[in-house]
Amino acid sequence: MERTGTAMICSAHKGDSIPDRPAEQQPDLQWRVINFASRNLAIDCRSQQLADLLDLPTDNMTDDPATPKGEQTAYNGVYILQQPKNEAPKKSRFGTREQGASDTKEYRQFVQHEGKDVSAWHDIPLQNEDGTFNFVCEIPKETSAKMEVATMQRLPVPATWTFLIVQKEACNPLKQDIKKDKLRFYPYNIHWNYGMLPQTWEDPELKSEELGGIAGDNDPVDVVEIGSVQCQQGGVYKVKPLGAYAMIDDGELDWKIVCIRTDDPLADILNDIEDVEREMPGELERVMIWFRDYKIPDGKPANAYGYDARPLNSDFAKLVIGETHEHYNKLKEGKRENNGSLALS
């Protein structure tokens, strides 16, 4: 048996026992399943529910919340460690404030610091002193409302008008996207926490020669956080980049940075895409397919990808973050014309 970070990688046979870990090595994890094929899988359920899912007999299993830490049962080669459920993910010092009724066009959620509204895009630093990055969660996992940080708002006007009035959103709150005067929802739940990196921007006039001359989508860089716990909408979390996908949406470059929260149970052993493939087999492909196909139920074509739809590694992801941060700084400092469409203050 080998210990790696907070996970235990086992090479065992049916009926073998797993030695107890010392108390100091007993983190507060979710129910964790580790099988003899050396895979680690975080599960959001108790052992009974998991056994039902795996269609395993449960005569010799226990589901007693009072089971001491480190005790376990084994059945058919599957070990179920009796660990307490994970606490809510740790948030940064930023809070939130809601305005208006949810599920309406008027709803806004503001990020706050010390009781004052701050911009989710401009006032939260991109990077922390410890080298981690800040992730603003717009859409919690297993939800479908298409929430986003507001970079601008176009007010509805009569069809006879020949121009649009643009109102900039103070402090860039979260709001639900609107299309054809209706609130937007994904056709099904998203299975990861989704959001953006503050102080980044994909320049719509900067073409990528490596990707056939397509340019950015005029938005902050998107994050797909693959951790085991649902984040809070509007929450700000420390993450580390693991990889990236170069998604192409309606002819625009729309980077997806795959990250994991630094407080996730697997964070210590996930540092690059190879680690994700080893510890979470198939997860990166599921991310790629989900974002490729989510528009199809609405009668639209699938999204495309650059680089043969391959996940690019952590170093590449950090280069993308660095470049889009530079583009943001040029925009914010006035070195790049705003064209009057983005709320920069």
N, C-alpha and C positions, 0 to 999 in steps of 0.2 A: 504494500500500500504506500502511496505517495501523497504528501500534503502539498498543496499549491495555493498560497493565499488563504482565502476563506473557504475554498472548496476542497473536497477530498476525492482524489482519483483512486479508484479501487480496482484491483485485479483479484477477483474472488470467484468462488464457486457456490453453488446452491448450498445453503445451510451454514456457510462461513459466517463468523461474527466479525463486527468491526470494533476495534478497541475504542474505548471511550477517549474523548479528547480532554486534556486538562481544562480546568475552569476558565483560564485566561484565553483559551482558544475556542470558546463557545460564543460566537457572535450571535446576535438576535437575527436569525435568518427566517425566511419563510419555510414552509415544509419543503424539504429538498430531497429529491430522488437521485440516487447514484447507483448505476447498475454495473454489472461486471464487464460490460463492454467499454468501460472507461469514459462514459459520457456523463455530463452533469446537466441537470435540468431543474430549473426552479419552477415550482408548482404553487398556484394560489389556492390550494385546497387541503383539507385534512386527509389523513391516510385512507379513511373509509371512502371518501369521494374519489380519491385517486385509484383505489382498488376497483371501484365500480367502473371507472374510466378504462382501466387496463383489463377488465374482466377477469380479475384474480379472486380466488376464494379468500375469504377473510376470517376463517375459523381461528387462525393463530395470530391474527393481527389485533393491535390495540389502537383505540382512538381516544385515549384518555388524556384530556388536557393537563392532568396532573403528572403525566409521565416526566420524570426528571430529564434535564438536558443531557444529551449524549446517549440516552438509551434508545434502542432501535429494535425493530423486528425485521425478519427477512422472510421472503416467500418467493419462490420461483426465480431466484436470482435478483430480485428487486429489493433494495434496501430502502426503508423509509425511516429517516432520522426524525425523531420527535423533537422538533424545534418550535419555539413560539412563532407566531405570525410576525412578519416584518412590520415595523412601525411605518408611519407615513414618511415619505422621503424628506430629507432635511432641506428646508428652504433657506435661501439667503436672507439677508436683513430686509429684503423688500417685501412689502405687503400689498394688498389690493383693495380697491373700493369700487363698488358697482353703482351704476347710474341707469335708471330706466328699468323697465320690465324685461326679463329674459325672453328670448324667442320673439323679439320685436326689432324693427329697424332702428329704434331709438336706443337700444341697449348699448351701454359702454362699460368696459371694465378698465379701471386705471391702475397702473402700478404705483405704489406709494413708497416713500422713504421718509422715516421719521414723521409720519402723519401728513405728508405733503405729496401731491401728485407729481410724478416725474415721468419723463418719456421712456417708454420701453425700448425705443430705438436709439435715442441719443444720450440718455443719462446713465444707463447701465454700462459699465465698462465691458469691453469684449473679453479681456483676459485678466486673470487674477495673478497675484504675486507668486503663487505656487505653480504657475504655468498652466493651470486649468482654464477652461473657457466658461462663460456664462451663457446659459440657454434659457430663453423665455418660452414657456409652454403655452402655445395657442390652442391646441386641440389635444386633450388628454386621450390616452389610449382607450379603445372600446367605446368611443363616442363618434358622432357623425356630423355635428354642426360645424360648418366650415368657418371657424373663427380666424381672425387675422389681426395683426397690429395695423392700425389705420395709418397709412402714409399720406392719404388725402381723401377727400370726400367730394363727389360730384352731386350737387343738389338736383332733384328732378325739376324740369322746367316744361312749359307747354310745348307741344310738338311744332307749333308755328314759329318758335324762336329759332334764330339762326346761330345762337351761341350758347355756351354753357357757363353757369356760375360755378366756380370752384371754391369751396370753403375748406381751409386747412384745419385739420383736427389738432386742437391744443393738446400737447403731451402724448400724442400718438397712442390713444387707448386701444384696447382690443374691441373689435366689433364683428358682427357676422357679415360675411360677404353677401352681396346682393347681385342678382342677375335677372334681367327682365322683370324688375320690380318685385322679386321674390327672394326670400332668404334662402341661401344655398346650404344644402346638405350633401355629404357623400352618399352614394347609393347603398353603402353598407359601412359598418364601423371600421375605423382605422385601428390597427392592432399594435401600434406603437405610439409613444408620446411624440407629438409633432409641434414644431415651432420654428424659432428663428434665432440667429446670432445677432446681438445688438452691434451697432456701429460697423455693419457691413452693407454692401450695396453692389448689385450686379448691374453694371453700366449698360444701358440699351444701345449705346453707340460704339461700344468697344467690341470689335469682332474677334472671335477666336479662329485663328488660322488652322489650328489643329483639328477643329471641328467644322471645317468647311465654311467658315465665315459667319456663323451665327453669333448673335450678340445676347447680352444679358436681358433679364426680364423686368428690370426696373424695381426690384424688390430686395429686401435683405436676404441673406443666405438662409436656406431652410435647413432644419435639423430633424433627423429621425432618431429619436432616443430609444434604444432597444432594451432598456432595463425592465426589471420584473414587476415594478410597482407603478400604478397609475399616478402621474403627476397632477398637480392642481392647475386648473386653467389660470393663467396669469402668474404662475409661480416662476421663480428664478432659481436655477439649479446649476451647480458646478458639474461640468461634463468634460470628458476627454474624447477627442476625435479618434475614430477607429478606421475610417475609410470614407469613400465618396462615390457617388454615381453622377455622371454627367447627363441628366435627363433633358430632353428636348421637348418642350411643350408649345404647340402652335408656332413652331419655328423659332422659339426663344430658348436660350440656355437657362436652365433652372436647376442649379446644383443642389443635391441632397447629401448633406454631411451626416454620416452614420456615427452616432456617439453613444456613450453610456455614462450615466451619472456616476460620480466618484464615490457615492455612498451605496451603490448597488452591491449585493453580495459577490457578483462576478467581476467587479471593477478591477480588482488586484491582478487578475489573470487575463484580462482582455486589454490588449495594447495595439493590436493590428488586425487586419482582416483574416490572417491565418488563424489567429486565436479564436475569432468568432466562428470560423468554419469548424474548428476542432471542438469547441465547447457548446456551440449552438448550431449543429449541422443543418444546413438548408435555410437558415434565417436570412442571410443576405439575398439569396434568390427570391425568397418570399417578399422581401422589401421591394426588390426590383419589379417583380410581377405585379404587386399591388399597385404601385404608382404607374406602371405601364398601362394597366387595364381599367382603372377606376372610372374612366369616362365612357367606356363601352356601353354600359347599361343605359346611358342617356343618348345612345345613337351616335356617339362621336368616335373618331378613330383612336386607336391606341397611341399613347405617347411613345416617343423614340428615345434612344440613348446613344451617346457617343462612346468611343472606345470599346465597341463591340458589346456594349451592355455589361462590361466587366466592372466589378467593384475595385476602385483604385485605393492604394494603401494609405496608411495614416500620414506618412510624410507628404503625399500628394494632397491629401485633404487639408493639411496645415498650410500648404502653399496656396491653395484656393482661398482659404480663410485670410491669409496675409494679403493676397492681391485684392480681394474685395474690401478689406479694411482700408487699404490705400485708396481705392476708388471712392470709398465713403468719405475719407478725410478730404480728398480733393473737392468733392461735392460740398461738404460742410464748410470748407474754408473759402469757397467761391472760386476755386481754380478750375472748376468744371461747372458750366452753366446749368442752372437748375431747370430752366424752361418753364418755371412757374407752376410745376405740377406736384412737387413734394413738400411736405411740411417739415422744415428743417429747424424750427424753433418753437 
